[in-house]
Amino acid sequence: MNTLDTSALIAPHGGQLIDLVVPPEEREATLRRAATLPRLVLSARQLADLECLATGVYSPLEGFMCEGDYRRVLREMRLADGTLWPIPVIFDTDASTLAEIGDAAEIALSWNGRVVATLEIAESYRADKALEALAVYGVDDAEHPGVTAVRALGEFYLAGRVRLIDPELHGDFAAYRYTPAQSREAFARRGWRRIAAFQTRNPIHRAHEYLQKVALEGVDGLFVHPLVGQTKSDDIPADLRIRTYEVVLERYYPQDRILLGVFPAAMRYAGPREAIKHAIARQNYGCSHFIVGRDHAGVGSYYGTYDAQRIFETLDPQDLRITPLPFENAAYCTECAQMATRKTCPHPEETWLQLSGSRVRDMLHRGIRPPEEFTRPEVAELLIQGTTIRP
Ligand code: ADP
């Protein structure tokens, strides 16, 4: 055995890294058994949750939530056993599928025409979507993309332990698909103990770079971890986003102090609660610190600029081990001639170069590069090409 000693790294949430992947030697027998079970086709969102459960991204969860966990998560942000958990991880279905499954104790789950997992059914229950929307997103408003996604789910949730038979679920980003066990090994191999994680669903811009580099001053390494699960349709597609990261990381970052990985989860746009979920997941990947900037995981004007930072202050220290690294709104100040925040710059707003997302999108569509203090020219070029050739 030449597995690396990862014991110097932060413990996973709940203490133990969960591994629900069927060992290679058992795969064939499990597949034969799964072929006899009722079969459901996974949605992209279910697949992402399944992968996160099976590889320990959602440790200590071992399956889709039962009603006791679901309701306590909604009410108190805790699992039934009291562990901090902010957003339900559920498997939705509808009444007619429930009737087809009947009293089967186990079902097979398929993706792209192949059986990839099994689910031992512990329970089924009716979703409480209005409560879920209010508790998780703070609003029950059809304009909110997270609420829209919840409303589109089936009316019933299936709960139970999952087993992932085939961990090769994707053809893309293969080089960056670290499981928590693999990122922990990668950190240990580099001798890192203090690691800052950066979550994003956007192409890299100069404020991201500023946050990452300030964080790098105080830690051993940076885990750049863009989300590649489902996002809303007007977000920039993941392949294009990753290309912007590749080019900037290669040219402007010390290679021995960064690791680029991809985060398979689907985006929820739940602001503060999602910030906690993002932090828990990165703790499971082995990171000791988590960057939370302005309006983290927010959308529109549903959340206050710093709500996603304040929610961490409401937690008991024993609830969460990973340390949030809060950052104020960062932008280029033309007087300071550098990136700045209110904490470091005395000049008025007018000296700050700030562009809204829609303004930048509009510029890119028209083939105009945003100023290089906002977006690096290499990134602007990639985005102009990608944005203008896409519908
Ligand atoms: P997300 O939707 O997960 O927040 P983003 O790509 O919008 O993804 O942001 C990634 C991280 O960078 C988040 O922590 C966010 O708060 C932070 N961030 C983005 N832009 C800025 C900025 N101009 N100033 C401070 N923090 C920022």
Residues whose N, C-alpha, C, O or C-beta is under 5 A from the ligand:
A	BS01	ADP	Q199 T200 R201 N202 A207 I291 V292 G293 R294 D295 H296 A297 G298 F327 E328 N329 A330
